[in-house]
Amino acid sequence: MKRIALVTGASRGIGRTTVEALAEGGFDVVGAARDPADVPRAARGFALDVTDDASVAAFARRVADELGGWHVLVNNAGVALDGFDAKVARRTLDVNLRGPIRVTGALRAHALEGAVIVNVSSGIGELSCLRPPLRARYASGELSEADLLELADRFVAEVADGTHAAAGWPSSAYAVSKVSLNAWTRWLAAELGDRARVNAVCPGWVRTDMGGPHASRGVDEGAASVVWAATLGPDGPTGGFFRDGARIEF
Ligand SMILES: NC(=O)c1ccc[n+]([C@@H]2O[C@H](COP(=O)([O-])OP(=O)(O)OC[C@H]3O[C@@H](n4cnc5c(N)ncnc54)[C@H](OP(=O)(O)O)[C@@H]3O)[C@@H](O)[C@H]2O)c1
């Protein structure tokens, strides 16, 4: 039986190339996209908007009913929006942090033996983007999913009232979303224990719609880090942050 891989944000960029590489590598791949017609032919295209609870629930139902579950989940869908205000902060965290939390929460019950989860993050979300004491809180490894969602709400509220910088947050919703995603990755790895390998990956700066034409890496090179983490065996690492298969600092 082929291993089943689910990849969010499969319409373009790193997600699309990851779908193609996993299909080439012998996986039965579902490409999840807001418009499934955009998913490459190597995969089945399922509709998914990671910000929409009903869409996420319908996606999880299809995975359970039509595939019987999944082995690999790549939480890749993400945004890097222009500008910086409370609206941008809320939307960025909704896609980049709450998106993976929603999708993983809905799919968790349908994980098959040897499950692997990859959260596509960014070196921009390293801990140094936060000032103490916030940095120490995120570094502690003690923040739960609920704590991280509460802190994300606090960030948005503090952006709205102009106090976020004094509180130690950067003026980048993208950085906050990825440092939160990294902290959540550690929490999820501990939560799932032997039931799954869970890692965050930075693909580097990649020439996609998000990375722009001047980025240093082609999309194949960026996707290779994701594919590496998606194909880890049961003895592979869990709860880490990796680029090009090598551990990097949170
Ligand atoms: N490119 C880089 O240099 C770089 C560096 C570090 C990390 N990353 C991370 O790598 C991941 C992929 O980035 P990329 O460069 O491939 O970006 P991209 O080319 O802009 O593609 C983003 C993908 O996310 C999907 N998406 C956005 N909002 C969504 C939503 N609400 N529901 C479902 N899908 C949604 C998009 O779908 P639509 O087509 O429907 O919009 C698209 O498939 C992101 O998590 C990004 O933060 C990228």
The ligand as an SDF file (V2000), in Angstrom:
LIG
                    3D

 48 52  0  0  0  0  0  0  0  0999 V2000
    9.3040   31.5710   -0.5010 N   0  0  0  0  0  0  0  0  0  0  0  0
   10.1310   31.7340    0.5280 C   0  0  0  0  0  0  0  0  0  0  0  0
   11.2290   32.3520    0.4120 O   0  0  0  0  0  0  0  0  0  0  0  0
    9.7980   31.1380    1.8640 C   0  0  0  0  0  0  0  0  0  0  0  0
   10.7680   31.2100    2.8810 C   0  0  0  0  0  0  0  0  0  0  0  0
   10.4870   30.6450    4.1250 C   0  0  0  0  0  0  0  0  0  0  0  0
    9.2730   30.0230    4.3370 C   0  0  0  0  0  0  0  0  0  0  0  0
    8.3450   29.9770    3.3360 N   0  0  0  0  0  0  0  0  0  0  0  0
    7.0600   29.3010    3.6340 C   0  0  0  0  0  0  0  0  0  0  0  0
    6.8080   28.3020    2.6650 O   0  0  0  0  0  0  0  0  0  0  0  0
    5.3850   28.1140    2.5310 C   0  0  0  0  0  0  0  0  0  0  0  0
    5.0140   28.1780    1.0530 C   0  0  0  0  0  0  0  0  0  0  0  0
    5.4140   29.4520    0.5660 O   0  0  0  0  0  0  0  0  0  0  0  0
    5.5850   29.7870   -0.9910 P   0  0  0  0  0  0  0  0  0  0  0  0
    6.8130   30.5790   -1.1030 O   0  0  0  0  0  0  0  0  0  0  0  0
    5.3750   28.5670   -1.8070 O   0  0  0  0  0  0  0  0  0  0  0  0
    4.3430   30.8130   -1.1440 O   0  0  0  0  0  0  0  0  0  0  0  0
    3.3180   31.0890   -2.3390 P   0  0  0  0  0  0  0  0  0  0  0  0
    3.9530   30.7870   -3.6480 O   0  0  0  0  0  0  0  0  0  0  0  0
    2.8000   32.4510   -2.0640 O   0  0  0  0  0  0  0  0  0  0  0  0
    2.1650   29.9940   -2.0740 O   0  0  0  0  0  0  0  0  0  0  0  0
    1.4050   30.0550   -0.9210 C   0  0  0  0  0  0  0  0  0  0  0  0
    0.4170   28.9040   -0.9250 C   0  0  0  0  0  0  0  0  0  0  0  0
   -0.3810   28.9940    0.2540 O   0  0  0  0  0  0  0  0  0  0  0  0
   -1.7480   28.9030   -0.1450 C   0  0  0  0  0  0  0  0  0  0  0  0
   -2.6480   29.5960    0.7760 N   0  0  0  0  0  0  0  0  0  0  0  0
   -2.6060   30.8840    1.2040 C   0  0  0  0  0  0  0  0  0  0  0  0
   -3.6640   31.1320    1.9980 N   0  0  0  0  0  0  0  0  0  0  0  0
   -4.3750   29.9850    2.0780 C   0  0  0  0  0  0  0  0  0  0  0  0
   -5.5620   29.6010    2.7370 C   0  0  0  0  0  0  0  0  0  0  0  0
   -6.2780   30.4540    3.5050 N   0  0  0  0  0  0  0  0  0  0  0  0
   -6.0090   28.3240    2.6140 N   0  0  0  0  0  0  0  0  0  0  0  0
   -5.3380   27.4420    1.8500 C   0  0  0  0  0  0  0  0  0  0  0  0
   -4.2060   27.7420    1.1620 N   0  0  0  0  0  0  0  0  0  0  0  0
   -3.7460   29.0030    1.2910 C   0  0  0  0  0  0  0  0  0  0  0  0
   -1.7840   29.5400   -1.5220 C   0  0  0  0  0  0  0  0  0  0  0  0
   -2.9620   29.1600   -2.1780 O   0  0  0  0  0  0  0  0  0  0  0  0
   -3.7450   30.1070   -3.2520 P   0  0  0  0  0  0  0  0  0  0  0  0
   -3.0890   29.7930   -4.5830 O   0  0  0  0  0  0  0  0  0  0  0  0
   -5.1470   29.6680   -3.1590 O   0  0  0  0  0  0  0  0  0  0  0  0
   -3.5140   31.5360   -2.8090 O   0  0  0  0  0  0  0  0  0  0  0  0
   -0.5220   28.9390   -2.1250 C   0  0  0  0  0  0  0  0  0  0  0  0
   -0.7460   27.6060   -2.5460 O   0  0  0  0  0  0  0  0  0  0  0  0
    4.7320   29.2080    3.3850 C   0  0  0  0  0  0  0  0  0  0  0  0
    4.3400   28.6650    4.6210 O   0  0  0  0  0  0  0  0  0  0  0  0
    5.8580   30.2210    3.5660 C   0  0  0  0  0  0  0  0  0  0  0  0
    5.7030   30.9910    4.7320 O   0  0  0  0  0  0  0  0  0  0  0  0
    8.5730   30.5160    2.1200 C   0  0  0  0  0  0  0  0  0  0  0  0
  1  2  1  0
  2  3  2  0
  2  4  1  0
  4  5  1  0
  4 48  2  0
  5  6  2  0
  6  7  1  0
  7  8  2  0
  8  9  1  0
  8 48  1  0
  9 10  1  0
  9 46  1  0
 10 11  1  0
 11 12  1  0
 11 44  1  0
 12 13  1  0
 13 14  1  0
 14 15  2  0
 14 16  1  0
 14 17  1  0
 17 18  1  0
 18 19  2  0
 18 20  1  0
 18 21  1  0
 21 22  1  0
 22 23  1  0
 23 24  1  0
 23 42  1  0
 24 25  1  0
 25 26  1  0
 25 36  1  0
 26 27  1  0
 26 35  1  0
 27 28  2  0
 28 29  1  0
 29 30  1  0
 29 35  2  0
 30 31  1  0
 30 32  2  0
 32 33  1  0
 33 34  2  0
 34 35  1  0
 36 37  1  0
 36 42  1  0
 37 38  1  0
 38 39  2  0
 38 40  1  0
 38 41  1  0
 42 43  1  0
 44 45  1  0
 44 46  1  0
 46 47  1  0
M  CHG  2   8   1  16  -1
M  END
$$$$
